[in-house]
Amino acid sequence: MTGHTEVTFDGFVHADGGTLCDGRGRPLVMRGVGLGNWLLPEGYMWGFPREAPQAPREIEALIAEL
């Protein structure tokens, strides 16, 4: 079968001091994107003036009132 790669277990990811390491003890680089709060609009995102609602709940309340 072409493209088949044998999978082996070399150990667990672990911390060595302040570094994350793979099962063989090599430094492990984690890459990703943080999407925390990406659905929570804030006033600066909408270009609201400072006296307008800024927090997500304040913006929701304003929309509900409208």
Residue pairs with C-beta under 8 A, 6 or more apart in sequence:
9 23
10 22
10 23
10 24
11 22
11 23
11 24
12 23
13 20
13 21
13 22
13 23
13 28
14 20
14 21
14 23
15 21
16 25
19 27
19 28
20 27
20 28
20 30
21 27
21 28
22 28
40 56
41 56
41 59
42 54
42 55
42 56
42 59
43 50
43 52
43 53
43 54
43 55
43 58
43 59
44 54
46 59
48 54
52 62
53 59
53 61
53 62
